[in-house]
Amino acid sequence: MLRRMVTWMAIHRLALVLLALAVATPAFAQVDLSGTWSVRMHEDWMERWPGPDPGDFTGLPLNADGRAWAQSYSPSQLSLPERQCLYYPQTYRVVGPFGPRIWPESAPGRGIIAWQMSGAVDMSPRAIWMDGRPHPPKSAPHTYEGFSTGVWQGRTLVVTTTHMKAGPLRRNGAFISDNTVMTEFIVRHDDLLTITALIDDPATLDEPQVLSRTFVHDPSIQIAVYGNACVPVLEAPGLARGEVPHYLPGQNPFIADMVKQYNLPREVVEGGAQTLYPEFRDKLRAIYSRPPACTRYCCGWGGGTSGAAGQGDIANLSCVTAP
C-alpha cells in the first residue's frame, strides 16, 4: 500500500508536467483535434506491429494475480471461434497499430458536446463526452467502448475512461480487469498528436502502467469509423468441444524461452513494479551478460513485421546487424 501511495505521488508529478502549459493558458483554451492521425511504427515497434514475444512481461508492473493470469494464457485461445472477433478495450489505443480519425460532435447552443474517435477491426469507436455528464454507477454495464469524459486543462484534453471490459494490456496474455480506470492526456502540437495514458488496475497491477504514443496528421489516408466485418472460422479443429487452451501454474514454456533467448533472469521476464526502476537495473549489472548475437527482431521498426533487413516500410534506411 505504501509503495502504491508513493507511486501515485510520482504519477501526480508526471501529470503536472504534462499539464504545464495549463499554467500559462486560460482554462477555456481548446484545440482542434479533428483529422486523420497516422501511426509511426518507430515508436514501440515490436509492441504495435508484430507483437511481443510470448511470455515477455518485461516492463509491466504486474502484481501476483496479474502475473498468474498472464502466465496461464495460451495464444491458441485466439483460434476459438467465440474469441476471434472480440474487441479490445480502449486501452488498446496506446498499444495497437492503428491511428484514429477524430471529429467533434456539436449541439445547437451548446458547442462541442463530444469528441468522437473511430474504431478499427479489433476496437470499438468511442465518444469522449465534454458536456459534464457524470460517469455511470459501478454496477452499470461494461463495454469495449467504456465511458469517457473529458475536460480541457489549458491546451491539454484530460480524459477519464471507466466501465471497460477486461482485455489485454499486452498482446501476449497480460490482461487488465474490468475495474480499470484509464486517464489520458491528449496534446496536439501542430501536426503531431500525443496521447499519454495512465492505466490503473489494482486487480492486476502494483502501480499504474504509463504509455505514450504519438500520431501524425495525415489527410491523405482514409480511416473508417468501424473496421471491416469479422467472420469467425474453425482454426483449431483438434480442440474438443468446450476446450480452452491454457497453461497451469508453472507450466508456461515461453517463460523459459525468454530466459534462454535473451539471457534475462526469470524475475525480469515475469515483470513486476520493482523491475521498472534504476535500482533494479543496478542490481542486474553484476549478473547479466548480453547474448552474443541478435537472432530475433534485430532491425526494429525498419524490418516490417518480421524484423528482417529490407522488410520494413521506411524508405532509404538499411539495417546492419553485428555478428
TORKOL-4160 file (C-alpha; in steps of 0.2 Angstrom, whole numbers, padded with zeros to 4 digits, m for minus):
323
<pt num="1" X="0000" Y="0000" Z="0000"/>
<pt num="2" X="0014" Y="0012" Z="0004"/>
<pt num="3" X="0023" Y="0008" Z="m0012"/>
<pt num="4" X="0007" Y="0012" Z="m0022"/>
<pt num="5" X="0005" Y="0028" Z="m0012"/>
<pt num="6" X="0022" Y="0033" Z="m0017"/>
<pt num="7" X="0020" Y="0028" Z="m0035"/>
<pt num="8" X="0004" Y="0039" Z="m0036"/>
<pt num="9" X="0014" Y="0054" Z="m0030"/>
<pt num="10" X="0026" Y="0051" Z="m0044"/>
<pt num="11" X="0012" Y="0049" Z="m0056"/>
<pt num="12" X="0004" Y="0065" Z="m0050"/>
<pt num="13" X="0020" Y="0074" Z="m0053"/>
<pt num="14" X="0020" Y="0067" Z="m0071"/>
<pt num="15" X="0003" Y="0074" Z="m0073"/>
<pt num="16" X="0008" Y="0091" Z="m0068"/>
<pt num="17" X="0022" Y="0091" Z="m0080"/>
<pt num="18" X="0010" Y="0085" Z="m0094"/>
<pt num="19" X="m0001" Y="0100" Z="m0089"/>
<pt num="20" X="0012" Y="0113" Z="m0088"/>
<pt num="21" X="0005" Y="0123" Z="m0102"/>
<pt num="22" X="m0011" Y="0125" Z="m0092"/>
<pt num="23" X="m0002" Y="0137" Z="m0080"/>
<pt num="24" X="0000" Y="0150" Z="m0094"/>
<pt num="25" X="m0015" Y="0146" Z="m0104"/>
<pt num="26" X="m0034" Y="0150" Z="m0100"/>
<pt num="27" X="m0044" Y="0135" Z="m0095"/>
<pt num="28" X="m0056" Y="0138" Z="m0109"/>
<pt num="29" X="m0042" Y="0137" Z="m0122"/>
<pt num="30" X="m0047" Y="0122" Z="m0133"/>
<pt num="31" X="m0038" Y="0114" Z="m0148"/>
<pt num="32" X="m0045" Y="0107" Z="m0164"/>
<pt num="33" X="m0041" Y="0088" Z="m0163"/>
<pt num="34" X="m0051" Y="0084" Z="m0178"/>
<pt num="35" X="m0042" Y="0075" Z="m0193"/>
<pt num="36" X="m0035" Y="0058" Z="m0198"/>
<pt num="37" X="m0020" Y="0053" Z="m0187"/>
<pt num="38" X="m0007" Y="0040" Z="m0194"/>
<pt num="39" X="0004" Y="0029" Z="m0183"/>
<pt num="40" X="0023" Y="0029" Z="m0184"/>
<pt num="41" X="0030" Y="0012" Z="m0181"/>
<pt num="42" X="0047" Y="0018" Z="m0175"/>
<pt num="43" X="0038" Y="0020" Z="m0158"/>
<pt num="44" X="0037" Y="0004" Z="m0148"/>
<pt num="45" X="0038" Y="m0005" Z="m0165"/>
<pt num="46" X="0038" Y="m0023" Z="m0158"/>
<pt num="47" X="0023" Y="m0019" Z="m0147"/>
<pt num="48" X="0012" Y="m0011" Z="m0160"/>
<pt num="49" X="0016" Y="m0021" Z="m0176"/>
<pt num="50" X="0022" Y="m0039" Z="m0175"/>
<pt num="51" X="0018" Y="m0041" Z="m0156"/>
<pt num="52" X="0029" Y="m0045" Z="m0141"/>
<pt num="53" X="0037" Y="m0062" Z="m0138"/>
<pt num="54" X="0025" Y="m0075" Z="m0129"/>
<pt num="55" X="0030" Y="m0075" Z="m0111"/>
<pt num="56" X="0038" Y="m0057" Z="m0112"/>
<pt num="57" X="0031" Y="m0047" Z="m0097"/>
<pt num="58" X="0046" Y="m0036" Z="m0095"/>
<pt num="59" X="0042" Y="m0018" Z="m0091"/>
<pt num="60" X="0025" Y="m0022" Z="m0084"/>
<pt num="61" X="0021" Y="m0018" Z="m0066"/>
<pt num="62" X="0011" Y="m0035" Z="m0064"/>
<pt num="63" X="0006" Y="m0040" Z="m0046"/>
<pt num="64" X="0004" Y="m0058" Z="m0041"/>
<pt num="65" X="m0013" Y="m0060" Z="m0048"/>
<pt num="66" X="m0009" Y="m0051" Z="m0064"/>
<pt num="67" X="0006" Y="m0062" Z="m0067"/>
<pt num="68" X="m0004" Y="m0078" Z="m0063"/>
<pt num="69" X="m0017" Y="m0073" Z="m0076"/>
<pt num="70" X="m0004" Y="m0069" Z="m0089"/>
<pt num="71" X="0006" Y="m0085" Z="m0087"/>
<pt num="72" X="m0010" Y="m0095" Z="m0089"/>
<pt num="73" X="m0013" Y="m0088" Z="m0106"/>
<pt num="74" X="m0010" Y="m0098" Z="m0122"/>
<pt num="75" X="m0010" Y="m0089" Z="m0139"/>
<pt num="76" X="m0021" Y="m0103" Z="m0146"/>
<pt num="77" X="m0036" Y="m0095" Z="m0137"/>
<pt num="78" X="m0037" Y="m0083" Z="m0151"/>
<pt num="79" X="m0041" Y="m0098" Z="m0163"/>
<pt num="80" X="m0058" Y="m0101" Z="m0153"/>
<pt num="81" X="m0072" Y="m0095" Z="m0164"/>
<pt num="82" X="m0080" Y="m0086" Z="m0149"/>
<pt num="83" X="m0064" Y="m0076" Z="m0147"/>
<pt num="84" X="m0059" Y="m0072" Z="m0164"/>
<pt num="85" X="m0070" Y="m0057" Z="m0166"/>
<pt num="86" X="m0068" Y="m0050" Z="m0148"/>
<pt num="87" X="m0064" Y="m0031" Z="m0147"/>
<pt num="88" X="m0050" Y="m0024" Z="m0136"/>
<pt num="89" X="m0054" Y="m0011" Z="m0123"/>
<pt num="90" X="m0050" Y="0007" Z="m0126"/>
<pt num="91" X="m0033" Y="0005" Z="m0118"/>
<pt num="92" X="m0028" Y="m0003" Z="m0134"/>
<pt num="93" X="m0027" Y="0014" Z="m0142"/>
<pt num="94" X="m0010" Y="0016" Z="m0135"/>
<pt num="95" X="m0005" Y="m0002" Z="m0138"/>
<pt num="96" X="m0011" Y="m0006" Z="m0155"/>
<pt num="97" X="m0005" Y="m0002" Z="m0173"/>
<pt num="98" X="m0020" Y="0009" Z="m0178"/>
<pt num="99" X="m0022" Y="0028" Z="m0179"/>
<pt num="100" X="m0039" Y="0036" Z="m0176"/>
<pt num="101" X="m0050" Y="0048" Z="m0185"/>
<pt num="102" X="m0056" Y="0061" Z="m0173"/>
<pt num="103" X="m0071" Y="0073" Z="m0176"/>
<pt num="104" X="m0081" Y="0084" Z="m0165"/>
<pt num="105" X="m0100" Y="0082" Z="m0161"/>
<pt num="106" X="m0109" Y="0098" Z="m0158"/>
<pt num="107" X="m0127" Y="0103" Z="m0152"/>
<pt num="108" X="m0136" Y="0119" Z="m0155"/>
<pt num="109" X="m0132" Y="0132" Z="m0142"/>
<pt num="110" X="m0120" Y="0120" Z="m0133"/>
<pt num="111" X="m0105" Y="0119" Z="m0144"/>
<pt num="112" X="m0095" Y="0103" Z="m0144"/>
<pt num="113" X="m0103" Y="0090" Z="m0133"/>
<pt num="114" X="m0091" Y="0076" Z="m0138"/>
<pt num="115" X="m0076" Y="0071" Z="m0147"/>
<pt num="116" X="m0078" Y="0055" Z="m0157"/>
<pt num="117" X="m0064" Y="0043" Z="m0161"/>
<pt num="118" X="m0065" Y="0030" Z="m0175"/>
<pt num="119" X="m0063" Y="0011" Z="m0171"/>
<pt num="120" X="m0053" Y="m0002" Z="m0180"/>
<pt num="121" X="m0055" Y="m0020" Z="m0185"/>
<pt num="122" X="m0052" Y="m0025" Z="m0167"/>
<pt num="123" X="m0058" Y="m0010" Z="m0157"/>
<pt num="124" X="m0074" Y="m0001" Z="m0154"/>
<pt num="125" X="m0077" Y="0018" Z="m0159"/>
<pt num="126" X="m0078" Y="0029" Z="m0143"/>
<pt num="127" X="m0086" Y="0046" Z="m0138"/>
<pt num="128" X="m0077" Y="0057" Z="m0126"/>
<pt num="129" X="m0091" Y="0067" Z="m0118"/>
<pt num="130" X="m0087" Y="0085" Z="m0115"/>
<pt num="131" X="m0104" Y="0091" Z="m0108"/>
<pt num="132" X="m0101" Y="0087" Z="m0089"/>
<pt num="133" X="m0111" Y="0072" Z="m0088"/>
<pt num="134" X="m0107" Y="0060" Z="m0074"/>
<pt num="135" X="m0100" Y="0043" Z="m0075"/>
<pt num="136" X="m0112" Y="0029" Z="m0073"/>
<pt num="137" X="m0113" Y="0019" Z="m0056"/>
<pt num="138" X="m0101" Y="0005" Z="m0054"/>
<pt num="139" X="m0115" Y="m0008" Z="m0057"/>
<pt num="140" X="m0118" Y="m0001" Z="m0075"/>
<pt num="141" X="m0114" Y="m0012" Z="m0090"/>
<pt num="142" X="m0096" Y="m0013" Z="m0095"/>
<pt num="143" X="m0092" Y="m0011" Z="m0114"/>
<pt num="144" X="m0077" Y="m0012" Z="m0125"/>
<pt num="145" X="m0080" Y="0007" Z="m0128"/>
<pt num="146" X="m0081" Y="0011" Z="m0110"/>
<pt num="147" X="m0087" Y="0028" Z="m0104"/>
<pt num="148" X="m0076" Y="0043" Z="m0107"/>
<pt num="149" X="m0077" Y="0061" Z="m0101"/>
<pt num="150" X="m0065" Y="0075" Z="m0105"/>
<pt num="151" X="m0060" Y="0092" Z="m0098"/>
<pt num="152" X="m0048" Y="0105" Z="m0105"/>
<pt num="153" X="m0034" Y="0109" Z="m0095"/>
<pt num="154" X="m0026" Y="0123" Z="m0105"/>
<pt num="155" X="m0022" Y="0115" Z="m0122"/>
<pt num="156" X="m0022" Y="0098" Z="m0115"/>
<pt num="157" X="m0038" Y="0087" Z="m0115"/>
<pt num="158" X="m0038" Y="0076" Z="m0100"/>
<pt num="159" X="m0049" Y="0061" Z="m0102"/>
<pt num="160" X="m0055" Y="0048" Z="m0089"/>
<pt num="161" X="m0062" Y="0031" Z="m0095"/>
<pt num="162" X="m0071" Y="0019" Z="m0084"/>
<pt num="163" X="m0083" Y="0004" Z="m0087"/>
<pt num="164" X="m0072" Y="m0005" Z="m0099"/>
<pt num="165" X="m0072" Y="m0024" Z="m0102"/>
<pt num="166" X="m0057" Y="m0034" Z="m0097"/>
<pt num="167" X="m0044" Y="m0035" Z="m0111"/>
<pt num="168" X="m0026" Y="m0036" Z="m0115"/>
<pt num="169" X="m0013" Y="m0024" Z="m0108"/>
<pt num="170" X="0000" Y="m0033" Z="m0119"/>
<pt num="171" X="m0005" Y="m0044" Z="m0134"/>
<pt num="172" X="0003" Y="m0060" Z="m0126"/>
<pt num="173" X="m0008" Y="m0063" Z="m0111"/>
<pt num="174" X="m0005" Y="m0049" Z="m0099"/>
<pt num="175" X="m0023" Y="m0043" Z="m0095"/>
<pt num="176" X="m0032" Y="m0029" Z="m0086"/>
<pt num="177" X="m0048" Y="m0031" Z="m0077"/>
<pt num="178" X="m0065" Y="m0023" Z="m0080"/>
<pt num="179" X="m0061" Y="m0011" Z="m0065"/>
<pt num="180" X="m0048" Y="m0002" Z="m0074"/>
<pt num="181" X="m0048" Y="0017" Z="m0075"/>
<pt num="182" X="m0038" Y="0025" Z="m0089"/>
<pt num="183" X="m0033" Y="0043" Z="m0088"/>
<pt num="184" X="m0027" Y="0051" Z="m0105"/>
<pt num="185" X="m0018" Y="0067" Z="m0108"/>
<pt num="186" X="m0021" Y="0072" Z="m0126"/>
<pt num="187" X="m0010" Y="0086" Z="m0133"/>
<pt num="188" X="m0009" Y="0092" Z="m0151"/>
<pt num="189" X="0007" Y="0101" Z="m0157"/>
<pt num="190" X="0004" Y="0106" Z="m0175"/>
<pt num="191" X="0004" Y="0090" Z="m0185"/>
<pt num="192" X="0008" Y="0079" Z="m0170"/>
<pt num="193" X="m0005" Y="0071" Z="m0158"/>
<pt num="194" X="0002" Y="0064" Z="m0142"/>
<pt num="195" X="m0008" Y="0053" Z="m0131"/>
<pt num="196" X="m0001" Y="0049" Z="m0114"/>
<pt num="197" X="m0011" Y="0036" Z="m0104"/>
<pt num="198" X="m0011" Y="0031" Z="m0086"/>
<pt num="199" X="m0018" Y="0014" Z="m0084"/>
<pt num="200" X="m0023" Y="0009" Z="m0066"/>
<pt num="201" X="m0030" Y="m0008" Z="m0061"/>
<pt num="202" X="m0026" Y="m0013" Z="m0044"/>
<pt num="203" X="m0033" Y="m0030" Z="m0048"/>
<pt num="204" X="m0018" Y="m0034" Z="m0059"/>
<pt num="205" X="m0005" Y="m0021" Z="m0057"/>
<pt num="206" X="0005" Y="m0015" Z="m0042"/>
<pt num="207" X="0005" Y="0003" Z="m0049"/>
<pt num="208" X="m0001" Y="0011" Z="m0065"/>
<pt num="209" X="0006" Y="0007" Z="m0082"/>
<pt num="210" X="0011" Y="0023" Z="m0091"/>
<pt num="211" X="0011" Y="0023" Z="m0110"/>
<pt num="212" X="0014" Y="0037" Z="m0123"/>
<pt num="213" X="0010" Y="0037" Z="m0141"/>
<pt num="214" X="0012" Y="0050" Z="m0155"/>
<pt num="215" X="0002" Y="0051" Z="m0171"/>
<pt num="216" X="0005" Y="0062" Z="m0186"/>
<pt num="217" X="m0009" Y="0071" Z="m0195"/>
<pt num="218" X="m0011" Y="0064" Z="m0212"/>
<pt num="219" X="m0026" Y="0069" Z="m0223"/>
<pt num="220" X="m0022" Y="0058" Z="m0237"/>
<pt num="221" X="m0027" Y="0042" Z="m0228"/>
<pt num="222" X="m0045" Y="0035" Z="m0226"/>
<pt num="223" X="m0050" Y="0029" Z="m0209"/>
<pt num="224" X="m0067" Y="0021" Z="m0207"/>
<pt num="225" X="m0077" Y="0023" Z="m0191"/>
<pt num="226" X="m0080" Y="0005" Z="m0190"/>
<pt num="227" X="m0067" Y="m0009" Z="m0195"/>
<pt num="228" X="m0071" Y="m0022" Z="m0208"/>
<pt num="229" X="m0084" Y="m0036" Z="m0203"/>
<pt num="230" X="m0076" Y="m0051" Z="m0193"/>
<pt num="231" X="m0082" Y="m0068" Z="m0198"/>
<pt num="232" X="m0076" Y="m0082" Z="m0186"/>
<pt num="233" X="m0070" Y="m0098" Z="m0194"/>
<pt num="234" X="m0063" Y="m0115" Z="m0187"/>
<pt num="235" X="m0045" Y="m0113" Z="m0185"/>
<pt num="236" X="m0041" Y="m0126" Z="m0172"/>
<pt num="237" X="m0050" Y="m0142" Z="m0177"/>
<pt num="238" X="m0041" Y="m0153" Z="m0164"/>
<pt num="239" X="m0049" Y="m0144" Z="m0149"/>
<pt num="240" X="m0063" Y="m0154" Z="m0141"/>
<pt num="241" X="m0079" Y="m0145" Z="m0139"/>
<pt num="242" X="m0078" Y="m0133" Z="m0125"/>
<pt num="243" X="m0059" Y="m0134" Z="m0123"/>
<pt num="244" X="m0050" Y="m0118" Z="m0119"/>
<pt num="245" X="m0031" Y="m0119" Z="m0122"/>
<pt num="246" X="m0021" Y="m0113" Z="m0106"/>
<pt num="247" X="m0006" Y="m0117" Z="m0095"/>
<pt num="248" X="m0007" Y="m0122" Z="m0077"/>
<pt num="249" X="0004" Y="m0113" Z="m0065"/>
<pt num="250" X="0022" Y="m0116" Z="m0068"/>
<pt num="251" X="0019" Y="m0124" Z="m0085"/>
<pt num="252" X="0020" Y="m0110" Z="m0097"/>
<pt num="253" X="0035" Y="m0115" Z="m0108"/>
<pt num="254" X="0038" Y="m0097" Z="m0115"/>
<pt num="255" X="0044" Y="m0090" Z="m0099"/>
<pt num="256" X="0059" Y="m0102" Z="m0100"/>
<pt num="257" X="0061" Y="m0097" Z="m0119"/>
<pt num="258" X="0063" Y="m0079" Z="m0115"/>
<pt num="259" X="0076" Y="m0083" Z="m0101"/>
<pt num="260" X="0086" Y="m0093" Z="m0113"/>
<pt num="261" X="0085" Y="m0082" Z="m0129"/>
<pt num="262" X="0089" Y="m0065" Z="m0120"/>
<pt num="263" X="0099" Y="m0071" Z="m0105"/>
<pt num="264" X="0087" Y="m0062" Z="m0094"/>
<pt num="265" X="0084" Y="m0068" Z="m0076"/>
<pt num="266" X="0066" Y="m0076" Z="m0074"/>
<pt num="267" X="0062" Y="m0062" Z="m0061"/>
<pt num="268" X="0064" Y="m0049" Z="m0076"/>
<pt num="269" X="0054" Y="m0059" Z="m0088"/>
<pt num="270" X="0039" Y="m0061" Z="m0076"/>
<pt num="271" X="0038" Y="m0042" Z="m0074"/>
<pt num="272" X="0034" Y="m0033" Z="m0058"/>
<pt num="273" X="0034" Y="m0015" Z="m0052"/>
<pt num="274" X="0051" Y="m0017" Z="m0044"/>
<pt num="275" X="0059" Y="m0021" Z="m0061"/>
<pt num="276" X="0055" Y="m0004" Z="m0068"/>
<pt num="277" X="0067" Y="0006" Z="m0058"/>
<pt num="278" X="0085" Y="0011" Z="m0060"/>
<pt num="279" X="0089" Y="0002" Z="m0043"/>
<pt num="280" X="0084" Y="m0014" Z="m0051"/>
<pt num="281" X="0095" Y="m0011" Z="m0066"/>
<pt num="282" X="0110" Y="m0008" Z="m0055"/>
<pt num="283" X="0106" Y="m0025" Z="m0046"/>
<pt num="284" X="0106" Y="m0034" Z="m0063"/>
<pt num="285" X="0123" Y="m0027" Z="m0069"/>
<pt num="286" X="0133" Y="m0040" Z="m0059"/>
<pt num="287" X="0124" Y="m0055" Z="m0066"/>
<pt num="288" X="0118" Y="m0050" Z="m0084"/>
<pt num="289" X="0128" Y="m0055" Z="m0099"/>
<pt num="290" X="0122" Y="m0049" Z="m0116"/>
<pt num="291" X="0118" Y="m0063" Z="m0129"/>
<pt num="292" X="0132" Y="m0065" Z="m0142"/>
<pt num="293" X="0121" Y="m0060" Z="m0157"/>
<pt num="294" X="0104" Y="m0054" Z="m0161"/>
<pt num="295" X="0093" Y="m0068" Z="m0168"/>
<pt num="296" X="0075" Y="m0060" Z="m0167"/>
<pt num="297" X="0068" Y="m0043" Z="m0171"/>
<pt num="298" X="0085" Y="m0037" Z="m0175"/>
<pt num="299" X="0081" Y="m0022" Z="m0186"/>
<pt num="300" X="0067" Y="m0015" Z="m0176"/>
<pt num="301" X="0055" Y="m0003" Z="m0185"/>
<pt num="302" X="0064" Y="m0004" Z="m0201"/>
<pt num="303" X="0061" Y="m0023" Z="m0203"/>
<pt num="304" X="0042" Y="m0024" Z="m0206"/>
<pt num="305" X="0033" Y="m0037" Z="m0196"/>
<pt num="306" X="0047" Y="m0050" Z="m0196"/>
<pt num="307" X="0061" Y="m0039" Z="m0191"/>
<pt num="308" X="0072" Y="m0044" Z="m0206"/>
<pt num="309" X="0083" Y="m0032" Z="m0215"/>
<pt num="310" X="0074" Y="m0024" Z="m0230"/>
<pt num="311" X="0057" Y="m0029" Z="m0225"/>
<pt num="312" X="0051" Y="m0013" Z="m0217"/>
<pt num="313" X="0041" Y="0002" Z="m0224"/>
<pt num="314" X="0054" Y="0015" Z="m0220"/>
<pt num="315" X="0062" Y="0021" Z="m0236"/>
<pt num="316" X="0081" Y="0024" Z="m0238"/>
<pt num="317" X="0085" Y="0015" Z="m0222"/>
<pt num="318" X="0095" Y="m0001" Z="m0221"/>
<pt num="319" X="0098" Y="m0012" Z="m0206"/>
<pt num="320" X="0115" Y="m0019" Z="m0202"/>
<pt num="321" X="0117" Y="m0032" Z="m0188"/>
<pt num="322" X="0134" Y="m0036" Z="m0180"/>
<pt num="323" X="0140" Y="m0054" Z="m0180"/>
